[in-house]
Amino acid sequence: MRIAQIAPLYEAVPPVGYGGTERVIAALCDGLVERGHEVTLFAAGSSHTKAQLEQFGAAPLRMRLTRDEMIEVAPHLHLRMLAEVFARGSDFDVIHSHVDVWTLPFSESTTTPTVLTMHGRLDLPHVRRTLPLYPDIPLVSISDYQRLALDGLGVNWAATVYNGLDLERYQRAPRTNGGYLAFMGRIHPEKGPATAVEIARRSGRPLHVAAKVDPLDVDYYRHDIEPLFESNEVCFLGELEERDKPSFYAGATATLFPSDWPEPFGLVMIESLAAGTPVIALRRGSVPEILVDGVTGYICDTVDDMIDAVNRVNRLDPDACRQHARNFDSTTMCNRYEHVYRTITDESATVSARGSSSQ
């Protein structure tokens, strides 16, 4: 199949450090090419892929735009890219966009089947108002929980496809269990870095944090988190490159996932499990779909529960964690997306045939 993949322009594909969606897109593109598909990736400059790369801009937007420009200019750059991609719609058998609701108006400008993966939260007013205006476009959710925010709005769910990554390096990482608790991700209130500090302090464990400080979150980091890290002797490593992540996870007793918002997926969890390290998480969003409570980690309702779980985490088997992570590898993800592509192209062909026969 000739497949167009459209990535957000904020980070390269794959990103050097933080960037969950872009890492998933990278794994998907490479996996589809290895299966013999003709894949064209539309993405930010400096991206690297086995697919045919169509670059937009010399570098990712986060590297060249100010905070205000990210808010005011970035949407227009994405719309420009979408206009160019959909003008070439006849070049592809399927167009797969990862660029959120901005894609929707363009999907009506071509007869090429278009599918949109929703990577973010869906309980936002602009999303709930916009998606029902396009009831025919096939949507992919990255967890079943993610769909609940749109329950009853009449959107067209094609499938749930869990995010997948190439987890081989994580699976090979020697499990060292250095005694620390790990926190990975982004410094943002909803991700729970302050909660991670509390859990580590109250359980008497050192905390190692590998996290990105986004330009939009600098004030929060400087005023709230940096002093907290200093007063609690947190080992703050900053943003890790991909090559350093497996050993970071494998060296931890457990990975904390105190995310306190409706997380649609959570790549941190599958990375940690692939490295043999269990996850202690709050029961939010997709967490119950990814973790097996009491086997690959503990799913907790309160911070007190998470602290109690730290004392029980050594009962869990690292091999069980690694095995479960295989449910979220890039091979499984590619299998599911291939099925989605075949389904929507078959449906499109059926509709076209009916239209021709009625003339």
FENNORKA-V398300 format. One record per backbone hydrogen bond with DSSP energy under -0.5 kcal/mol. CO is the residue of the C=O (numbers start at 1). NH is the residue of the N-H. If there is no record, write none. Layout:
co=CO nh=NH
co=CO nh=NH
This chain:
co=1 nh=3
co=1 nh=38
co=2 nh=93
co=2 nh=94
co=3 nh=40
co=4 nh=96
co=5 nh=7
co=5 nh=42
co=6 nh=98
co=8 nh=44
co=9 nh=61
co=10 nh=62
co=11 nh=44
co=12 nh=14
co=13 nh=48
co=16 nh=242
co=19 nh=23
co=20 nh=24
co=21 nh=25
co=22 nh=26
co=23 nh=27
co=24 nh=28
co=25 nh=29
co=26 nh=30
co=27 nh=31
co=28 nh=32
co=29 nh=33
co=30 nh=34
co=31 nh=35
co=32 nh=37
co=33 nh=36
co=37 nh=39
co=38 nh=3
co=39 nh=52
co=40 nh=5
co=40 nh=42
co=41 nh=43
co=41 nh=54
co=42 nh=7
co=43 nh=56
co=44 nh=47
co=51 nh=53
co=52 nh=41
co=53 nh=55
co=54 nh=43
co=55 nh=57
co=56 nh=45
co=60 nh=63
co=60 nh=64
co=61 nh=64
co=61 nh=65
co=66 nh=70
co=67 nh=71
co=68 nh=72
co=69 nh=73
co=69 nh=74
co=73 nh=76
co=73 nh=77
co=74 nh=78
co=75 nh=79
co=76 nh=80
co=77 nh=81
co=78 nh=82
co=79 nh=83
co=80 nh=84
co=81 nh=85
co=82 nh=86
co=83 nh=87
co=84 nh=88
co=85 nh=88
co=86 nh=89
co=88 nh=91
co=89 nh=92
co=93 nh=113
co=94 nh=4
co=94 nh=96
co=95 nh=97
co=95 nh=115
co=96 nh=6
co=97 nh=117
co=99 nh=102
co=100 nh=103
co=101 nh=104
co=103 nh=106
co=103 nh=107
co=104 nh=107
co=105 nh=108
co=106 nh=109
co=107 nh=110
co=113 nh=95
co=114 nh=138
co=115 nh=97
co=116 nh=118
co=116 nh=140
co=117 nh=100
co=117 nh=119
co=118 nh=142
co=124 nh=127
co=124 nh=128
co=125 nh=129
co=126 nh=130
co=127 nh=131
co=128 nh=132
co=130 nh=133
co=131 nh=134
co=134 nh=137
co=137 nh=156
co=138 nh=116
co=139 nh=158
co=139 nh=159
co=140 nh=118
co=141 nh=161
co=143 nh=147
co=144 nh=147
co=144 nh=148
co=145 nh=148
co=146 nh=149
co=147 nh=150
co=148 nh=151
co=150 nh=153
co=155 nh=157
co=156 nh=139
co=156 nh=158
co=159 nh=141
co=159 nh=161
co=160 nh=162
co=165 nh=167
co=165 nh=330
co=167 nh=171
co=168 nh=172
co=169 nh=173
co=170 nh=173
co=174 nh=176
co=180 nh=253
co=180 nh=254
co=181 nh=208
co=182 nh=256
co=183 nh=210
co=185 nh=212
co=186 nh=188
co=188 nh=191
co=188 nh=192
co=188 nh=193
co=189 nh=192
co=190 nh=260
co=192 nh=196
co=193 nh=197
co=194 nh=198
co=195 nh=199
co=196 nh=200
co=197 nh=201
co=198 nh=202
co=199 nh=203
co=200 nh=204
co=200 nh=205
co=201 nh=204
co=206 nh=181
co=207 nh=235
co=208 nh=183
co=209 nh=211
co=209 nh=237
co=209 nh=238
co=210 nh=185
co=212 nh=187
co=212 nh=214
co=214 nh=217
co=215 nh=218
co=217 nh=221
co=218 nh=222
co=219 nh=223
co=220 nh=224
co=220 nh=225
co=221 nh=226
co=224 nh=228
co=225 nh=229
co=226 nh=230
co=227 nh=231
co=228 nh=232
co=229 nh=234
co=230 nh=233
co=234 nh=236
co=235 nh=209
co=235 nh=237
co=238 nh=211
co=238 nh=240
co=241 nh=244
co=241 nh=245
co=242 nh=245
co=242 nh=246
co=244 nh=248
co=245 nh=249
co=246 nh=250
co=247 nh=251
co=249 nh=252
co=250 nh=176
co=250 nh=177
co=251 nh=178
co=251 nh=180
co=254 nh=182
co=254 nh=256
co=255 nh=280
co=257 nh=282
co=261 nh=263
co=263 nh=286
co=266 nh=269
co=266 nh=270
co=267 nh=271
co=268 nh=272
co=269 nh=273
co=270 nh=274
co=271 nh=275
co=272 nh=277
co=273 nh=276
co=276 nh=278
co=278 nh=255
co=279 nh=281
co=279 nh=298
co=280 nh=257
co=281 nh=300
co=282 nh=284
co=284 nh=287
co=286 nh=289
co=286 nh=290
co=287 nh=290
co=287 nh=291
co=291 nh=293
co=292 nh=295
co=292 nh=296
co=292 nh=297
co=296 nh=279
co=297 nh=294
co=298 nh=281
co=298 nh=300
co=300 nh=283
co=302 nh=306
co=303 nh=307
co=304 nh=308
co=305 nh=309
co=306 nh=310
co=307 nh=311
co=308 nh=311
co=309 nh=312
co=309 nh=313
co=310 nh=313
co=312 nh=315
co=313 nh=316
co=316 nh=318
co=317 nh=320
co=317 nh=321
co=318 nh=322
co=319 nh=323
co=320 nh=324
co=321 nh=325
co=322 nh=326
co=323 nh=326
co=324 nh=327
co=325 nh=328
co=326 nh=329
co=328 nh=165
co=329 nh=333
co=330 nh=334
co=331 nh=335
co=332 nh=336
co=333 nh=337
co=334 nh=338
co=335 nh=339
co=336 nh=340
co=337 nh=341
co=338 nh=342
co=339 nh=343
co=340 nh=344
co=341 nh=345
co=342 nh=346
co=343 nh=347
co=344 nh=348
co=345 nh=349
co=346 nh=350
co=347 nh=351
co=348 nh=352
co=349 nh=353
co=350 nh=354
co=351 nh=355
co=352 nh=356
co=353 nh=357
co=354 nh=358
co=356 nh=359
